[in-house]
Amino acid sequence: MNAKLLLFSGVIAGAAYIALASVQAQTPRAFPPAQTVTFQSPKTAPTIEQCTADATAWYSKDADRAYDAGRTEFLNRGVPNPSEWSKISAHEVYVRMTEFQACMRAYPDTSDEFRKYAYRYYGLLADRSIDYLGRHGELEKFMKEDADGLR
Protein backbone atom coordinates (compact mmCIF):
# COMPACT_ATOMS: atom_id res chain seq x y z
CA MET A 1 0.00 0.00 0.00
CA ASN A 2 2.91 2.38 0.69
CA ALA A 3 3.99 2.28 -2.96
CA LYS A 4 0.43 3.11 -3.99
CA LEU A 5 0.33 6.02 -1.54
CA LEU A 6 3.62 7.31 -2.90
CA LEU A 7 2.39 7.01 -6.49
CA PHE A 8 -0.90 8.66 -5.56
CA SER A 9 1.03 11.50 -3.88
CA GLY A 10 2.75 12.11 -7.21
CA VAL A 11 -0.61 12.22 -8.96
CA ILE A 12 -1.89 14.74 -6.40
CA ALA A 13 1.25 16.87 -6.82
CA GLY A 14 0.62 16.98 -10.57
CA ALA A 15 -2.97 18.00 -9.96
CA ALA A 16 -1.74 20.72 -7.60
CA TYR A 17 0.50 22.09 -10.33
CA ILE A 18 -2.37 22.24 -12.80
CA ALA A 19 -4.79 23.76 -10.29
CA LEU A 20 -2.37 26.41 -9.11
CA ALA A 21 -1.40 27.24 -12.69
CA SER A 22 -5.05 28.06 -13.32
CA VAL A 23 -5.00 30.37 -10.30
CA GLN A 24 -1.89 32.08 -11.62
CA ALA A 25 -3.62 32.62 -14.95
CA GLN A 26 -6.44 34.21 -12.95
CA THR A 27 -9.13 32.12 -14.53
CA PRO A 28 -12.58 32.85 -13.18
CA ARG A 29 -13.23 29.30 -11.97
CA ALA A 30 -12.72 28.42 -8.33
CA PHE A 31 -9.73 26.44 -7.09
CA PRO A 32 -10.90 22.79 -6.88
CA PRO A 33 -10.70 22.24 -3.08
CA ALA A 34 -12.91 25.31 -2.53
CA GLN A 35 -15.69 23.45 -4.34
CA THR A 36 -15.63 20.52 -1.93
CA VAL A 37 -15.37 22.17 1.49
CA THR A 38 -17.72 24.42 3.40
CA PHE A 39 -15.32 27.24 4.18
CA GLN A 40 -14.25 29.74 1.54
CA SER A 41 -11.19 31.88 0.96
CA PRO A 42 -11.41 35.57 1.87
CA LYS A 43 -13.36 37.82 -0.52
CA THR A 44 -10.75 40.58 -0.31
CA ALA A 45 -7.06 40.09 -0.90
CA PRO A 46 -4.76 40.31 2.08
CA THR A 47 -2.30 43.18 2.09
CA ILE A 48 1.24 42.53 0.92
CA GLU A 49 2.33 43.12 4.52
CA GLN A 50 -0.07 40.42 5.71
CA CYS A 51 1.09 38.02 3.00
CA THR A 52 4.72 38.58 3.91
CA ALA A 53 4.11 38.30 7.65
CA ASP A 54 2.13 35.08 7.24
CA ALA A 55 4.77 33.62 4.92
CA THR A 56 7.38 34.30 7.61
CA ALA A 57 5.19 32.79 10.33
CA TRP A 58 3.86 29.82 8.36
CA TYR A 59 6.82 28.65 6.27
CA SER A 60 10.42 27.76 6.92
CA LYS A 61 12.85 25.48 5.13
CA ASP A 62 13.47 23.67 8.42
CA ALA A 63 9.76 22.95 8.88
CA ASP A 64 9.57 21.87 5.23
CA ARG A 65 12.46 19.42 5.66
CA ALA A 66 11.10 18.11 8.96
CA TYR A 67 7.71 17.42 7.40
CA ASP A 68 9.27 15.60 4.44
CA ALA A 69 11.45 13.49 6.74
CA GLY A 70 8.45 12.62 8.89
CA ARG A 71 6.30 11.82 5.86
CA THR A 72 9.00 9.51 4.52
CA GLU A 73 9.15 7.67 7.85
CA PHE A 74 5.38 7.36 7.83
CA LEU A 75 5.29 5.95 4.30
CA ASN A 76 8.23 3.59 4.87
CA ARG A 77 7.59 2.43 8.43
CA GLY A 78 4.14 3.62 9.48
CA VAL A 79 5.65 5.91 12.12
CA PRO A 80 3.46 8.97 12.86
CA ASN A 81 4.89 12.21 11.53
CA PRO A 82 6.10 14.25 14.55
CA SER A 83 6.64 17.48 12.60
CA GLU A 84 5.08 20.83 13.44
CA TRP A 85 3.10 20.87 10.17
CA SER A 86 1.58 17.45 10.78
CA LYS A 87 -0.11 18.87 13.89
CA ILE A 88 -1.92 21.68 12.03
CA SER A 89 -5.61 20.95 11.45
CA ALA A 90 -6.81 20.35 7.89
CA HIS A 91 -8.94 23.47 8.22
CA GLU A 92 -5.91 25.60 9.08
CA VAL A 93 -3.91 24.03 6.24
CA TYR A 94 -6.73 24.99 3.87
CA VAL A 95 -6.92 28.54 5.24
CA ARG A 96 -3.19 29.02 4.74
CA MET A 97 -3.25 27.53 1.25
CA THR A 98 -6.09 29.76 0.09
CA GLU A 99 -4.48 32.84 1.58
CA PHE A 100 -1.29 32.17 -0.35
CA GLN A 101 -3.38 31.69 -3.49
CA ALA A 102 -4.98 35.09 -2.85
CA CYS A 103 -1.50 36.58 -2.37
CA MET A 104 -0.40 35.08 -5.70
CA ARG A 105 -3.30 36.72 -7.52
CA ALA A 106 -3.04 40.07 -5.75
CA TYR A 107 0.74 40.50 -6.04
CA PRO A 108 1.91 38.93 -9.30
CA ASP A 109 5.40 40.42 -8.99
CA THR A 110 5.99 38.30 -5.88
CA SER A 111 3.78 35.37 -6.83
CA ASP A 112 6.65 32.85 -7.16
CA GLU A 113 7.25 32.83 -3.42
CA PHE A 114 3.56 32.69 -2.58
CA ARG A 115 3.07 29.93 -5.17
CA LYS A 116 5.76 27.87 -3.44
CA TYR A 117 3.95 28.23 -0.12
CA ALA A 118 0.53 27.49 -1.64
CA TYR A 119 1.94 24.33 -3.27
CA ARG A 120 3.39 23.18 0.01
CA TYR A 121 0.12 23.59 1.88
CA TYR A 122 -1.78 21.98 -1.00
CA GLY A 123 0.60 19.03 -0.64
CA LEU A 124 -0.12 18.82 3.08
CA LEU A 125 -3.85 18.74 2.37
CA ALA A 126 -3.33 16.11 -0.33
CA ASP A 127 -1.35 13.95 2.10
CA ARG A 128 -4.14 14.22 4.65
CA SER A 129 -6.74 13.31 2.03
CA ILE A 130 -4.78 10.27 0.87
CA ASP A 131 -4.30 9.12 4.45
CA TYR A 132 -8.02 9.55 5.14
CA LEU A 133 -8.97 7.51 2.08
CA GLY A 134 -6.52 4.81 3.13
CA ARG A 135 -7.73 4.69 6.75
CA HIS A 136 -11.33 4.34 5.62
CA GLY A 137 -10.65 1.73 2.95
CA GLU A 138 -11.63 4.08 0.15
CA LEU A 139 -8.29 4.53 -1.66
CA GLU A 140 -8.63 1.39 -3.79
CA LYS A 141 -12.21 2.33 -4.72
CA PHE A 142 -11.11 5.87 -5.60
CA MET A 143 -8.23 4.60 -7.76
CA LYS A 144 -10.50 2.12 -9.56
CA GLU A 145 -13.22 4.70 -10.24
CA ASP A 146 -10.64 7.20 -11.43
CA ALA A 147 -9.08 4.59 -13.74
CA ASP A 148 -12.57 3.94 -15.09
CA GLY A 149 -12.86 7.63 -15.95
CA LEU A 150 -15.15 8.73 -13.11
CA ARG A 151 -13.99 12.22 -12.17
N, C-alpha and C positions, 0 to 999 in steps of 0.2 A: 504494500500500500504506500510506503514511503516514496518509492519511485514514481508512483502515480501522482502523489501530492506534489512532488518536485516538478513533474511535467506539467501538471495543472497550474502550478505557480507561474511557470513560463508562459502559459496561455493567458493567464490573468495579466501578467506584465505587458504582454503584447496588446491586450485589450485596453490597458491603462494608457499606453502610448497613443493608440488611435483616439480614445476618448479625450485625452488632454490636448491632442493636436486639434480636435474640433473646437475646444474651448479657446485655444490660441487663435484660431481663425475667426473667432467671435461669431460662430454660427448661432442662429437664434434658438436652436433646440437645446433642451436642458441636458446637463451632464447625466449619464445613465443612472448612477446611484440615487440621484435626487428624485428619480421617478419611482423608486421602490421603497423609500423610507418616508416617515411622516414629518420629519423636520426638514426645513428648507434653509438654504444659504441666505445671508442677509440681502435685503433689497437694495441697500446702498453700499457702495464700495468703501472699504476701510481706507483710512488715510495712509499715505506712504509711511508716515511715522509709526502708525499702528502695525502695518505690514512688517516693517523692519524690526520693531520691538518684539513682535510675536515670533518672527523668524529666529531672533536671538534667543528667545525663551524656549522655543519649541524644537529647535534643531541644533544638533552638534554632531561633528564627525565621530566623536567618542560614543555618543548614544547610538548612532547609526551602526558603527562597528559592533557594539555590544549586542544590539538587537540581532544583527546577522549571525553573530557567533552563537547566540542563544537559539535562534531559529534552526541553525544547522544541527545543534545538539538535539533539538526536539525531533527533527526529521530523521536523524541517524539513530538516536537512542531512546526517543520518547521522553527525554528529560524536559520538564517544564522550563520555559524561557524565563530567566530571572531578571531580564533587562527592565529598565525604567519604562520603555515604550510598551512592553507587553502588559504593563499594569494599567495603562490608560484605557478607559471604557471605549467601546465601539462608537458610542455617541460622540465622545470628545474627539476621537480620531476623525470622524466624519466632519465635525465642526472645523477642525484645523485644516483638513483637506479642502473643504469648500471655501474657507477664507483665503487660502493660498491661490485657489483658482480665481477668486475675485481680485486678488492682488495682481495676478498675471494679466487679467483683462484691463484693469484700471491703469496699470503702469507698464506698458509694453517695453519701455527702455530697460526695465529691470526684470522682465518676465522670466529670463533664464534661471535666475536664482529661485524665484517663487515656483517655477515649474518643477525644479528639482525637489523642493519641499512637498509640493502637491503630489508628485509621483511617489515619494516615500510614504506619505500617509495613505495614498491609494493602495500601495502595496501592503501596508499594515492591515487595512480593511479587507483586502483580498485574502490575506493569510487567515484572518479571523473567519471569513466566510467559508473558506476551504475546510478549516478545522471543524466548523459547525456542521457542514455537510457530512464530513467524515464521522463525527461523533454520533450523528443521528442516522447513519446508514443511508444517506441520500446521495453520496458522491458518485457511486456506481450508476445509480438511476439518472443523475444529472448528465454524466458523461455519455451514457447510452442515448438519452433523448437528444442531446446536442449532436452526437454522431449521426442520428437519424434526421437531423435538420430542424428539430424543434428549437426555436430561439425566440 
